[in-house]
Amino acid sequence: MPRLVLASASPARLSVLRGAGVEPLVQVSEVDEDAIIAELGPDAAPEVVVTTLARAKAADVVHTLTAEGHVLEGHDDLVVIGCDSMLLFDGKLQGKPGTVEVARARWKRMSGHSAELLTGHSVLRARGGQIVAQADDHSGTTVRFGTPSDADLESYLATGEALQVAGAFTLDGLGGWFIDGIEGDPSSVIGIGLPLVRRLLADVGISVADLWSSNPSAHE
């Protein structure tokens, strides 16, 4: 079976895969997301932005893992999953806020409203250092935001959780207290959509059942 690789530092994405019976190797990409977004231009469709970023991350990790001198150099079969999530609100894409001030301003605008969490997914299969199959797509899930009190919002922002996640919220963490509901795939909101990844894996010739069978912990 191929070696499955997650091209992301997100503990939430890793947790989703582990919970689904898969233990991937984690290799973080080093792509310049801002440069890619700038190259796409302001008129790029939101779904194109997140999918292009996901593909770039996966391709970067393939290059890293198959580079001369890497421990996986020459591995005869690798499957790399890249993802990128952004929140589409009021017609604008929002990534990680980075600062308390930005996160606070976003929550003030989003509270009591809905937005669409877009997640681009890219699955690349590589043999002998060459990409031999590729499948890309995106998922969109509607998120209905609650209205936290000012005190609760400040307490949430003080935890730092909102600063490093797309849209300044989580579904599976502290932010879940302030999400009134979703319409769509919950795993995609967390960062990696299992139904979509299953279809993309099939497109590159991989069955999720095979990934379970190659993971000893899935049988414990």
C-alpha positions as CSV (number, residue, x, y, z in Angstrom):
1,M,0.0,0.0,0.0
2,P,1.1,3.6,-0.6
3,R,2.4,5.8,2.2
4,L,-0.3,8.4,3.1
5,V,1.0,11.9,3.8
6,L,-0.9,14.9,5.2
7,A,0.5,18.1,3.9
8,S,-0.6,20.2,6.9
9,A,0.4,21.2,10.4
10,S,-3.3,21.3,11.5
11,P,-3.8,19.1,14.6
12,A,-7.6,19.2,13.8
13,R,-7.0,17.6,10.3
14,L,-4.7,15.0,11.8
15,S,-7.3,14.2,14.5
16,V,-10.0,13.7,11.9
17,L,-7.9,11.2,9.9
18,R,-6.9,9.4,13.0
19,G,-10.5,9.2,14.2
20,A,-11.3,7.7,10.8
21,G,-8.7,4.9,11.2
22,V,-5.8,6.3,9.3
23,E,-2.4,7.3,10.6
24,P,-0.7,9.6,8.1
25,L,2.9,10.9,8.0
26,V,2.7,14.7,8.6
27,Q,4.9,16.9,6.4
28,V,4.2,20.6,6.4
29,S,4.5,22.5,3.1
30,E,6.5,25.7,2.8
31,V,4.4,27.4,0.1
32,D,3.9,31.2,0.2
33,E,0.1,31.4,0.4
34,D,0.0,35.1,0.0
35,A,2.1,35.0,-3.2
36,I,-0.1,32.4,-4.7
37,I,-3.3,34.4,-3.9
38,A,-1.6,37.5,-5.4
39,E,-0.7,35.6,-8.5
40,L,-4.3,34.4,-8.9
41,G,-5.5,38.0,-8.7
42,P,-8.5,39.6,-7.1
43,D,-11.0,38.2,-9.7
44,A,-10.2,34.5,-9.0
45,A,-13.3,32.5,-7.8
46,P,-13.1,31.6,-4.1
47,E,-13.3,27.9,-4.8
48,V,-10.4,28.3,-7.3
49,V,-8.3,30.0,-4.6
50,V,-8.7,27.3,-1.9
51,T,-8.2,24.5,-4.4
52,T,-5.1,26.0,-5.9
53,L,-3.6,26.5,-2.5
54,A,-4.4,22.9,-1.5
55,R,-2.8,21.7,-4.8
56,A,0.3,23.8,-4.2
57,K,0.8,22.5,-0.7
58,A,0.5,18.9,-1.8
59,A,2.9,19.4,-4.7
60,D,5.4,21.1,-2.5
61,V,5.3,18.2,-0.1
62,V,5.7,15.6,-2.9
63,H,8.8,17.6,-4.0
64,T,10.2,17.6,-0.5
65,L,9.7,13.9,0.2
66,T,11.1,12.8,-3.0
67,A,14.1,15.1,-3.0
68,E,17.6,13.7,-3.0
69,G,18.7,12.8,0.5
70,H,15.3,12.6,2.1
71,V,14.4,9.5,4.1
72,L,11.5,8.8,1.7
73,E,13.5,9.3,-1.5
74,G,12.7,6.5,-3.8
75,H,9.6,5.4,-2.0
76,D,7.7,3.6,-4.7
77,D,4.2,4.9,-3.8
78,L,3.2,8.1,-2.0
79,V,-0.3,9.6,-1.6
80,V,-0.2,13.2,-0.4
81,I,-3.3,15.1,0.8
82,G,-3.3,18.9,0.7
83,C,-6.0,21.1,2.1
84,D,-6.8,24.8,2.5
85,S,-9.8,26.4,4.3
86,M,-11.1,29.9,4.1
87,L,-14.4,31.5,5.1
88,L,-16.5,33.3,2.5
89,F,-18.4,36.1,4.2
90,D,-20.0,39.1,2.5
91,G,-18.4,38.0,-0.7
92,K,-14.8,38.1,0.7
93,L,-12.5,35.2,1.6
94,Q,-11.1,35.2,5.1
95,G,-8.2,33.2,6.3
96,K,-6.5,33.1,9.7
97,P,-7.0,36.4,11.5
98,G,-3.6,36.4,13.1
99,T,-4.4,39.0,15.7
100,V,-7.0,39.5,18.5
101,E,-8.1,42.8,16.9
102,V,-8.8,41.2,13.5
103,A,-10.5,38.2,15.1
104,R,-12.7,40.5,17.2
105,A,-13.7,42.6,14.3
106,R,-14.6,39.5,12.3
107,W,-16.7,38.1,15.1
108,K,-18.6,41.4,15.5
109,R,-19.6,41.2,11.9
110,M,-20.3,37.4,11.7
111,S,-22.3,37.1,14.9
112,G,-25.9,36.2,14.1
113,H,-25.2,35.7,10.4
114,S,-24.2,32.8,8.2
115,A,-21.1,32.3,6.0
116,E,-19.7,29.5,3.8
117,L,-16.6,27.6,4.9
118,L,-14.7,26.6,1.7
119,T,-12.1,23.9,1.9
120,G,-9.9,23.0,-1.1
121,H,-8.7,19.4,-1.3
122,S,-5.9,18.0,-3.5
123,V,-4.7,14.4,-3.6
124,L,-1.5,13.6,-5.4
125,R,-0.1,10.1,-6.0
126,A,3.6,9.9,-6.7
127,R,5.8,7.0,-7.8
128,G,9.5,7.2,-8.3
129,G,9.4,10.9,-7.5
130,Q,6.9,11.7,-10.3
131,I,3.3,12.6,-9.9
132,V,1.3,9.9,-11.7
133,A,-2.3,10.8,-10.6
134,Q,-4.0,13.9,-9.3
135,A,-7.5,14.7,-8.1
136,D,-8.7,18.1,-6.8
137,D,-12.0,19.5,-5.6
138,H,-13.5,21.7,-2.9
139,S,-16.3,21.5,-0.4
140,G,-18.6,24.2,0.9
141,T,-20.5,24.2,4.2
142,T,-22.8,26.8,5.5
143,V,-22.0,27.9,9.1
144,R,-24.5,29.7,11.3
145,F,-22.8,31.9,13.9
146,G,-24.3,32.5,17.3
147,T,-24.0,35.7,19.2
148,P,-21.6,35.4,22.1
149,S,-21.7,38.0,24.8
150,D,-18.9,40.5,24.9
151,A,-17.4,38.8,27.9
152,D,-17.6,35.4,26.3
153,L,-16.1,36.7,23.1
154,E,-13.2,38.3,24.9
155,S,-12.6,35.2,26.9
156,Y,-12.6,33.1,23.7
157,L,-10.2,35.5,21.9
158,A,-7.9,35.4,24.9
159,T,-7.4,31.6,24.5
160,G,-5.7,32.3,21.1
161,E,-7.6,29.6,19.4
162,A,-9.4,31.9,17.0
163,L,-6.2,33.5,15.8
164,Q,-4.7,30.6,13.8
165,V,-7.8,29.0,12.2
166,A,-9.7,30.0,9.1
167,G,-12.6,32.3,9.8
168,A,-11.6,32.8,13.4
169,F,-13.5,29.9,14.7
170,T,-13.5,26.1,15.3
171,L,-16.3,23.6,15.3
172,D,-14.5,21.0,17.3
173,G,-12.9,23.2,19.9
174,L,-13.9,26.2,22.1
175,G,-15.4,28.0,19.2
176,G,-18.1,25.3,18.9
177,W,-20.0,26.9,21.8
178,F,-20.8,29.8,19.5
179,I,-21.8,27.9,16.3
180,D,-25.6,27.6,16.1
181,G,-25.5,25.0,13.3
182,I,-24.1,24.0,10.0
183,E,-25.4,22.8,6.7
184,G,-23.0,20.3,5.0
185,D,-20.1,18.1,6.0
186,P,-18.9,18.8,9.5
187,S,-15.5,17.2,8.9
188,S,-14.9,19.7,6.1
189,V,-15.5,22.5,8.6
190,I,-12.9,21.0,10.8
191,G,-10.5,21.2,7.9
192,I,-10.6,17.9,5.9
193,G,-13.8,16.5,4.4
194,L,-13.8,12.8,4.7
195,P,-16.6,12.1,2.0
196,L,-14.7,14.3,-0.5
197,V,-11.3,12.8,0.3
198,R,-12.7,9.3,-0.1
199,R,-13.9,10.2,-3.6
200,L,-10.5,11.9,-4.5
201,L,-8.6,8.9,-3.2
202,A,-10.7,6.6,-5.4
203,D,-9.8,8.8,-8.3
204,V,-6.1,8.1,-7.8
205,G,-6.8,4.4,-7.3
206,I,-6.9,4.1,-3.5
207,S,-9.7,2.6,-1.3
208,V,-10.2,4.0,2.2
209,A,-10.7,0.4,3.4
210,D,-7.1,-0.4,2.2
211,L,-5.9,2.5,4.3
212,W,-7.6,1.1,7.4
213,S,-6.2,-2.4,6.8
214,S,-2.6,-0.9,6.5
215,N,-3.0,0.9,9.8
216,P,-2.4,-1.4,12.8
217,S,-4.1,0.9,15.3
218,A,-7.4,0.5,13.4
219,H,-7.6,-3.1,14.5
220,E,-6.8,-2.6,18.2
